[in-house]
Structures are given as structure tokens and as C-alpha cells.
């Protein structure tokens, strides 16, 4: 970890050091000191890989690594602060303009001599630390052949698996076993690799053993070999082991094999697998290098009926070995299966059953296992030796510790090792490259079971400095967002992060951590002093609560607990990231002193996330002192205005100002000022949906890196600047009236501007009927997502020539029914929102064969709609349908009964007379009885049907559904899961 920290510090200070060196004549040797510091860090980084690998074995080394990490951060803080001061001296430079009022940041007494003295002190510390390397036997990183540590060797021995070891108490493997057996015995002369992949403890090895033991498998194959690979794979030795197991040679032949070269062993092994049907099980293979070292021993390109069954934690290894033949990922055990496995082990060897009290305690503890078989076995095995209710209650109070760290306290004290689930999951963490360790540990900030938006996460990683651009390497054009997303996908493929939702492009949209993986993440983050978490839901949090010099701090707020955290005492002046997690519509009153502290006392902040604060507050002018900020988000927070001092924040990369709309103030307008012109690093700018601009119009001329610009008002910005932002990928434009849009169209045509990179476009016109949007859309030929807000006469027919267009949202467009004909002919439309007032027609017809690829459809507040007809073969791919507050609609169409792909139907805020049609025996039951999930929520009764605004706040939840066996899922007392979110849908880049 320290290796990763030092690497990002070196990368971070390089451009700053270059700036200082260029100004060296003015700075009397400071530039030279910075160069020396960079050299010292480079020298240190060569030893840190070895030191990092030993932090689990040696407390002294762990302390040494921590000191190195802190000194590296201190050096970066000093150099960056000084670099900003240097930049402010430039004549006519943008940095000078931005930083001219930084007297409040740097005391008058700070000059180059003091800065030089600070760097010199840090250099002295670094030098002392490096000179102590020999004392701690820390060496430069050795080649891969280096002998494994005692800890690793013992870990490998503990995890070695054997085919003859038969696991008892198997639950939930029947379906997976049948699938895998079928794949392995499938007829065919092509060599096949069947892969099982998933997170540690998910039951991969257990499943492989079950498959290996099946009679059908034993009858089908002539020879078997089970080998455990683990993290250190010596290809020749593994191939020798396989050869011996497939041939069972006499002692003399074994001696001959032991003397054979790898090539000879591989050739012999291939011959045997070609002649006979052999099944080789490679258990726990970690890397593609390991697979490549073994591959010569298998006839992968020859005609053979031999097979390989492989288990791995990494999807990339499974894909590489299987060549997309067959991949299988074991599912977590469901609640019923978890309890079945738990009971079998907890009462093993006894004829008794678990009493009612223990049943209650056991089910509470099982929640912490999250369906992970290893965790369930660990917990149940422990409880099988505990006989009384009091003993079970003791385990419940410390259940996470028992599950994660094991139960043998004496062994842990003697060896410093964990033998619980933690030891298994930690192998995946230890295997991460240094930069991915940073990315993984950063996930410790999120609350339990939090659904993490991937786009926002990648922005945060970039702001933290974990991601650097590769555009200068070998002519690559890869941008930081692509690199950052690649890190996320690698964590997913290593089974360390779980995917929750995919976007329309096939990219991961939201993700989460498995509960036990989150426990590992929190523990490692704490051990590395990487990130602190203050959870107000379990009580007040103060500065004293946090131990050590925490650089990143996540605060989980609670509506019922007073917030009293500040950096006033200076103890937390080193904090670089401050991340607030508040419940939605967090309305607790904030002390003005606390608000001032947040935006004044943490002067080294690079990341500030202050979201979901639903109580009106004033942003202090001192926010302009946070000159190191790369990321600032005030999303869904009720700030009144943006101070002019924000113009000082010239290092910002992401700025999210999408404040909330207060329920008691319908005409809420956030005041924005001319502050963006010098933010040359800005990549993502989200303006408030309703804002006013005081003073000069907004200027974006220098924002050449901008990729996202949302809620920009045409009349409040310089149009010449706007049309020059041709690298934008996501753009949201607002026009108060059609004439403003006409001006934009004219400038685009005059300059022959085309937005070649734009993937998402939102056009909003508040007043008047406007067809000018067609001309704007035609300037964006590669759209994936289009949203039109405001009245239009007709949809552009040219949309039929947009092959990438997969998502459309219409709101307030007031189109006639015949315009459906254009939408239903779009070749690749997958998501369609017909939102409030989008259509004004009593009848809507989806024609035969229309909407061939539509998967998600929402009809919301189509006020005039009475009849909806779906003709034969329309929407053949529809999966989810939501009908919301279309109160004149009489029935769902007959054509729904022919849509066999429909998995979910949600009826929301519809009259009771409409909802009653879906119960068994109701008029519409036959149309929807095949749908697995029917959700009816917020039923409106005839005597209390509110207006639309009131309906939106309805809280009554009623769910009914057909009682036929075909309905597999009913949702009770819950809001329906929405189709891909219209506001956050990730668009491919």
C-alpha cells in the first residue's frame, strides 16, 4: 500500500516540481530541494514492495511503512501548497488571477526559506528511514522466483485441496452440479475448459469436488487428476503432478519423470489426453501467467475428448482458459438454503434440534454471512460446540469478529494470522497490484449495502490521484475516465466487487461490496490508516473518536443524532477527503459554525462531498480557500448561492451543483456567478436545474477538458464558448423560449459545428412550441440517449437514421398519437419514457412488429389516454413495464398476453377500479397471468384521487397479485424498482 501511495505522490508532485524548477531563479534553491525529494522517493519506492509484503508478519516493518506513507503525504502537501503560491506570481497567467487573494491561506511569514526548511526536514526524515532499511532486513524487490515467506507457505498448506476429501453437509449445489456435469460429458472432439469463478469462500472448490464425484463423470472419463495451484505456480512441477496422477506409474517410472524437462513432460501429457478421455481439475488458479505456464501440457487445439475443470477467483483467468467455452459463477445461498446448511452443521453429531431461542439467535447471525458458504460453515461449526443460549448470545454480540477472524484465539496470538473468512478473502486483497489496492480501500467509505454509482466513483478515484492518464504512453489516446473504469471492471473480475446494474451500453452502472468483503475493506483501511469512518447512526462522532492521522474521512449522518464534528482545533488539518453520507432529504438544522468549519478548516481538502442536505444554508466565502480541491459535490443540497471566491478553485475536475428544490419554495433559484473561466482542469460540470446568473454571462472558453455539461442555460452563457466544446460527451441545454434555441442553431450552422463525441443530449424549452430542436439533434450524429422537454409539433424523422439511439425520454412534448409511428420504428430503442404530458391523445397504438428491441417502457401521467392497443408482435423484447398515474386509462392492452419476455409489471398511483382488474378472476387477469412479478402500489380511490402533485407524495402502499403459480415474486410494502434511472443512466463513451 505504501508503495502505491509513494507512486501517486511522485506522479502528483512531478508537474508541481517542474513548475518550481522553472521558477528556480526566484526561489533560491527550493526547486533543487524538490528534485532531491523526488529522487529520494523514487529510491524508497524500490524497497516498498518488499516492505508491503511483510507488514502482516512484522510489527516493526508495519510501523516503518506507515511512517513512509505519512512522510510522502506531508511532502506532497508542502510542495503543492508552494507550487500554487509560485503559480500566482505568473504575470498575466490564469493561476495568478485565481490565486491573488490567497493571503488567508498562507500566513505573511511563510516565505521560500520556511518552505525550504519544511522540505529539508522531510528529506532528513526520509533519509533516516531509508538508512534503517538494512536494520529491518528490507530489500529491493526480488524477482518472482524469490522464496515465499513463512506466512505464505503456511497459508498455502492450509488452503491446499485434495480430491479425496469429501465435504459433508452439502446444500444448494444440485443445479450447478447438473449444469457442469452436462458440459463436461458433452459429446465432441474439441478440447474444452469449463471454468468456475467467484469470490473466495463462495464454494468453488466444493462444487468442483461434487462434480468430480458424480457417477456420470466417473463413467465417462478414463483418467483423473486433481491439482491445487494456489498463488505460486511452478508450471513444470504442476504438469509433473498431473502426469503422475493420470498414469499412476511405478516407482522407477516416477524417477524418470522427475528428471524430465518441462517440454518433454508437456508432450507426454498431451499424448495421454489425446489417446484417452481425461479430466484434469485445476483448483484455485490465480493468474493468466499461471495458465500460460500450464497450457503446453493440454491439447487445446487438437481433437480430444479430454476436459479441464478449473476454479479461479478471477473472471479474466476463466475467460482466457475457457476461450468462452463455459463459465459458471456459484450463486450465494438464499435464506432457506443458508438455514438448512447452518442447521446441518450446528447440530452435527446430535439427534437434537435447535430450540426456538437458538433458532432466533441463529437466524440473526446468519444475516452476517450474506449467503457465503464458507462463512456459514465457520459460524455453524463454532456454534456446534456451544450448548447454552447464553453462549450463543455471546457469539451474536461479536458475530462479525468470529466469522471474519476465526475462533482459535491462541493461534492468532502466536502467529499473528487469521484463520477465519478474513484469511480467505485477504488473499484476493494481497494479490492486487498497488494501484488497485488504493481503489479497493476507497470503497470503505460507503455505508453497508450502499449501491455505488460507478461514474461518480471513477470521478472520485481520479480526483484522489489514483488514476493517471496514459495518453502520453506509446501514443495511447485512453483518457483517465476509461482507465478508471478499467480499474472497476478488474475489481469485478477479481470477484471483489459485485455488479448491481448494467447500463444500456453494457457497462457497469452501479456496484456494491459483499457484506464480508466490506468488512475486509474496512479492516484493511483501518490497518493502513487509509480512511476513517464516523458513523453517527451508532452515536455521536467527535474528533477524539478518530485515531491516528487520518487523511480521508467519511461521515455517515443520522437524522436523530446531532452533528458536532469540526476541524477547528487544527488536529484534522491534514484531511484530504471529506465525504458526507446523509439520508435522502436530510433536514436537520446545521449550526452555522459547523458549516463554516467544513468550508474553512480543512485547507488541504482535495475531495469534498456534501450531498443530500435538505435544509437551506449559505455557502461561506471561505470555500475559495480550499484551493487544492479536485472534486466538489453539493448535489441535492439546498445552498442559496455560489460565492465568487469559488473562482479560486482552479484545480477542480468535477463540480456538481445540482442543488435540491425546496418543497416550501417552488420557485427556488440558485444564484451562480462568473466563476468557471479559469477552471482549466474541469472535466464534469453539473449546474443547478434552476439557477440565475448575476453579473457577466458564464464563460467556458478555457474548459477544453470538459466532458459533461448539464443544465446550461443558453441566455446565461456565452454561446461562442458553448459551441466550441466539441469534446463533450454529455450535454443538457435549457432555453427559456424558442428564440434562444434559434440563436444556438444559427451559431452551430454558421461555424459548421458538429458534436461528434456527444452521447447524451437533453434539450429543454420552457415556453412556446419549438421544432428547432431538430436542427440541434442533427448536429449530434452519435447519440445514445435523447431527452426532449417542452412542447414540439413532431419528432424529427431523421432519428430513424440514428443506429446508436437506445434511450428516449419525452416530457411535456404534447405530441399527437401518430408520432408513436416514428418511435416504434427506431431500430435499436431499448428504453422509452413517455413522461408527464408527453402525449395528448385518447388512443395510443403500438403497431404490429413495432418497437422490436424495446426492453423498458414507462407511461407516466398521460392525462388524456383512455385506450392503449398493442398489436401482434409489437414489443417482443419487453421486460419491464410501468404504468403510473394515467388515471383515465381503462385497461391494459390485450397484446400483453403475447409478450412472453415480460418479467415485471408495475402499477403505480392508479385508480382502484383499474387495479382491481388484475386479481384472479378480474377482467385483465388473463392478460398478465404469465408475468412473474406484479407490483401494485399507491392505489388511488375514487373519493380521494388527488391532483398529480399530491399523488406524487402518496405513501400508502398496497400490493396485490394473481395467485397463480406462474407468479414467482410479489413485492410487499415497497416502492417498485425503477427501470434504468433517467437521471443517472450511464452512457457509453
Buried (B, 14 or more C-beta within 10 A) or exposed (E): BBBBBBBBBBBBBBEBBBBBBEBBEEBEEBBBBBBBBBEBBEEBBEBBBBBBBBBBBBEEBBEBBBBBBBBBBBBBBBBBBBBBBBBBEBEEEBBBBBBEEBEEBBEEEBEBEBBBEBBBEBBEBBEEBBEEBEEBEBBEBEEEEEEBBEBBEEBBEEBEBEBEEEBEBBBBBEEBBEBBBEBBBBEEEEBBBBBBBBBBBBBBBBBBBBBBBBEEBEEBBEBBBBBBBBBBBEBBEBBBBBBBBBBEEEEEEBEEBEEBEBEEBBEBBBEBBBEBBBBBBBBBBBBBEBBEBBBBBBBBEBEBBBBBBBBBBBBBBBBBBBEEBBBBBBBBBEEEBBBBBBBBBBBEEEEEEBEEEBBEBBBEBBEBBBBBBBBBBBBBBBBBEBEEEEBBBEBBEEBBBBBBBBBBEEEBEEBEBBBBBBBBBBBBBBBBEBBBBBBBBBBBBBEEEBEBBBBBBBBBBBBBBBBBBBEEEEEEEEBBBBBBBBBBBBBBBBBBBBBBBBBBBEBBBBBBBBBBBBBBBBBBBBBBBBBBBBBBBEEEBEBEEBEEBBBBBBBBBBEEBEBEBBBBEEEBEBBBBBBBBBBEEBBBEBEEEBBBBBBBBBBBBBBBBBBBBBBBBEBBBBBBBBBBBBBBBBBBBBBEBBBBBBBBBBBBBBBBBBBBBEEEEEEBBBBBBBBBBBBBBBBBBBBBBBBEBEEEEBBBEBBEBBBBBBBBBBBBBBBEBBBBBEBBBBBBBBBBBBEBBBBBBEBBEEEEBBBEBBBBBBBBBBEEEBBBBBBBBBBBBBBBBBBBBBBBEEBBEEBBEBEBBBBBBBBBBBBEBEBBBBBBBBEBBBBBBBBBBBBBBEEBBBBEBBBBBBBBBBBBBBEBBBBBEBBEBBBBBBBBBBBBBBBEBBBBBBBBBBBEEBBBBBBBBBBBEBBBBBBEEBEBBEBBBBBEBBBBBBBBEEEEBEEBEEBEEBEEBEBBBBEEEEBEEBBEEEEBEEBBEBEBBBBBB
